[in-house]
Every structure is written in C-alpha cells, then in structure tokens.
Amino acid sequence: MPTEKEVYDSHANQYELLILREDYENNIPEEINRIAPIEGLNIIDLGAGTGRLTRFLAEKARQLAACDASHHMLTQASEVLKTKKTSKTLLSAADMRQTPFASHSADLVIAGWSFCYLAVWGGDNWQQEVDNGLAEVRRLLKPGGVMIVLENYGTGYESPNPPPHLNAYFEYLKQKGFSSSWFRTDFLFKSFEEALALSGFFFGEEYEAKVRKNKWTILPECTGIYWLRM
C-alpha cells in the first residue's frame, strides 16, 4: 500500500482506475448542483488530481480552471480531458494556496478530497495552512461566490465514519461558517478480484480483508460535502 504522497507522485494510472469505479450511482454531480448549479459558471477546481471532478464540471461550466501540485496527476487529467467535448479547461501545476488564476474570476471554487491535506500535512500550523487556503479561495471568488469541499466520510461504511485524524479539520470548517451534509459514493468494481486488488492497494490490508469477508463487488463509501458562500 503506497502512501498518499506516493500515489500522487507515481500512481496516477491506478488512481484513475479506482475513481472510475467510484460513485456508480452518480450522486456527486447531483449534490454539487443542489448547492451551486454548475451550468454556465466560471469554476476553479483545486487539487484536481486526475480530473475526478474536472471531467464532468467542464461539460457544463462556462469556463473551468483546475490546478494540482502534482505534474504526474495533471498529465493523466490532460489525457482524460482529451476525450471530453470541451476546449474551455485550463490545467495548471500549482499549490492551492497560491494559484495563478485571476482574482474575483470564479463563481464556484471546489476542492475534492484535497483541501484536507492542508491540515493533514500542515503539522502544528495546520489551522494557519487551512486559513491560507481559504484566503486564496476568497481572492479567487466573485462576491457572493461559493466554495464547496468534498472529503472522505468513511470508505467501507454505509453511514458516516470519518477518519479520526480529520475530525479536528472538519470542526474547524464548521467554525469558519461552512454548512455540511453527507451522501453515498459507493464503488462498483468489475469483479471480486478487482475489488480485492484495488481496495488492498489504496486502502490497505484491513479493507482488503473486509472486502474478502463480505465478498463485495460494491464497496460502500460515504462522502462529506461542505459549502460556504463568501
């Protein structure tokens, strides 16, 4: 099982295969649209990875800019976007705390499963790092614009069971005024063997054993969604 940093630096192909199996009921677009209908918006996608959100946001957005700190992940995202009927997406290798995008240019700034790393990798100064990220979002948003953050609320669970190391971060977002809810983003694998292989590679032996015990080809997952109008 590679670390998260190793995945982002070296395993974009495998990561892409995993996310292709995620959210087979297509709940993510529905939840985002419930908060901020994306049709015709100018959107900035922070920590975009291989384009997990970018690929469907680009189809409806007026303009979309996406950034990630990993060139490796963005290379995969670029290949994915070549298959989409859109020419209005800009990809940039950049830290989400200091992006190259114009001030007050976005109606929606979104960060999927990435904003939390400001806290996770922030050490003793994690709150300041989160504040730095929020300051950049405020710079990017038009007046009245919306920020949406999606995070892991428990892989392998049918109801919320957030990773304990993220609890303080989630509470901090609420202190900053974010509203929140959750929904299901279950994985549907092509076979039991694929479920074992991918769950073990990305989530570790404990999850692989859980998949084996339950003979899952559908791996339940909960996702938290946080939003704030700025």
N, C-alpha and C positions, 0 to 999 in steps of 0.2 A: 504494500500500500504506500504510494508516494505521499509526501506532504502536499499541502495545498499550494505552496510556492513552487514545488517541483512540477505539479500538474500544469500550472500556468506558464511555466518556463519551457516545458518539454513534452507535454502530453495533450496537445490541442486536438489531435485526431481522435483519441479515446474519449476525451471530454465531449467532443461533438457527438460521438455515438451515444453517449449517456443522455445528453439533453434531447436528442431526437426521440428518446423513449419517454421523456418526462411529459406530464400534463396531457395525457392522451385524451382527456375529455375537453381540452381546450378552455380551461377555466381562466387562465391568466389574462388573455385579451378581454374577456368579459368583465373581470374585476377591475382592470385598468380603465376601461371605458365607463364603468359605473362611476368612477371618481372624476375622470377627465376624458371625455370623448375625444379620441385622438385624430379624428378626421379633420384635416386642414390645419393642424397645429404645427408650430415650429418646436421641435423636440431635441433635447440633448440627452444622450444615453451615457451615463458614467459607469466605468468599469464594465464595459460591454462584453469583454471576453470574445467568444467566437460568434457573437451576434445572437445570443439566446433570446433577447427581446428585440434587437435591432431589426431582425428579418421580417417581423410582422408589423412593427411600428412604421417602417419605411414605406409599406404599401399604402398607408392611409395618411401619413404625415404630409404637410406641405413641404417642409424641409427637415432633414434629420442629420445631426452631427453626433458621432459616437467616439469615445476615447477609451483607451485601456493602457495601463502601464506596461503590458507585455506585448512586444512586437510579435512574438510567437502566436499568441491568441488572435491578434488582429489579422495576421496572414490567413488564418483559417476563416475568419469572419469575411475577409475580402472575397475568398473563393465562394463562400455561401451566398453572398450578395450578388455575385455574377449571375446566379440562377434566378434572381428576382427581377421583376419588371419595374425597375426604378433606377433613376440616374441622379437622384437628389440626396444621396447619402455621402457624407464626408467622414472618413475614418482618420483618427489622429492618435499617435502614441503619446500619451500624456498622463501625468498624475491627476487624479480627480480634484485635488486641492489647488491645482494651478493649470487650468486648461487654456488652450489658445483661442477659445471661442469669444465672440464679441459680447460685451456687456449688454444686458437687457435685450437679449435676442431670442429667448425661449419662452414659450407658453407653458411648457412642461419640461422639467428635468426629472429623469428617472434613473434609479440605480438598483439593479437586480443582483442580489446575493454578492454584493461587493462593498457597499458602504460600510458594512460591519468591520471590514479589515482595518479601517482607520482606528477602531477600538482594539481589535484583536492584536494588531501589530504595533499599537501605539505605546505599549509599555505603561510606565507610571503616568505619562502625559496623555493618556488616551482620550480624555474628555476634551483637551485642547485640540487634539487632532480631529476629532469629530466636529468641534466648533470651526476649525479651519475649513473643513469640507462644507459645512453649512454656509459659511461666509462666501465661499466660491459659488455655491448654488444661488445665494441671494444676488450676487453680482450678475449671474447669467440670466436670471428670470426677469421677465417684464413685470411691472406692477400687477399684482393680483394673480401672478403665475403660481403653478402648483408643483410641489416636489412629491414624488412617490418613491418609496423604498420597499423593496421586496426582500425577505430574508427567510432562512430555514427555520421552520417551527416544528421540525421533527420528521426525519426520514425513518420509515418503518413503523410509523404510528398513525392510527386512524383519527385521533384527536390531538390537539396541540401538546407537544412535549419539547419545548425549545431547548437547544443545547445550553446547559447551565452556564457556560462561560460567556454567553451572550445576554444573560438576564440583566446585568447592570447597564449594558448598552441599550437594551430595549426600554428600560425605565428612564434612561437619560433622554431618549427620543420623546417619550411622553412628557417629561419635564419641559422640553422645548416646545411643546404645544401640538405634537403630532397626534392625530387620531389613528386608530388601528382596528383591524379585524383579521380574520384568517379564512383560508379556504383550502381545498384539496388539490394537489398537483401530482397525482399518482403516476408512477412509471408503468408502462406496459411493454414488456420485453417480448422478443420474437420467440423465445424458447426458455425453458427452465435452465438450460445450460448457459444461455446468455445472461440470464438474471443472476446466476451464481458468479459468473466471471466479472461482470461489471460492478455488482454490489461489493464483491470482495476487493476489487482493485481500488474503488473510490471510497468505500465506506468502512472497509476493514473486515477482519475475521468474524467479529461479533455479528455484523449484518449478514455476512455470507451464511453463517450458521442459522440465523433467523429465517433467511430465505429458504435454506435447505429444509429446516424443520417444518415450515408451513407450506413447502412446495409451491412457492409463489412464482407466478409469471407476472403478476401485478404487485408491485411494491408500493404500499401506501406512503403518502408524504403529505405533510401539512406545510403551508406557506403563510407567513405573516405579511401583511401589507400595511404600511404606514404612510400617511399623507398629511401635507400641510400646505395651506395657501399662504403665500408670503406677500 
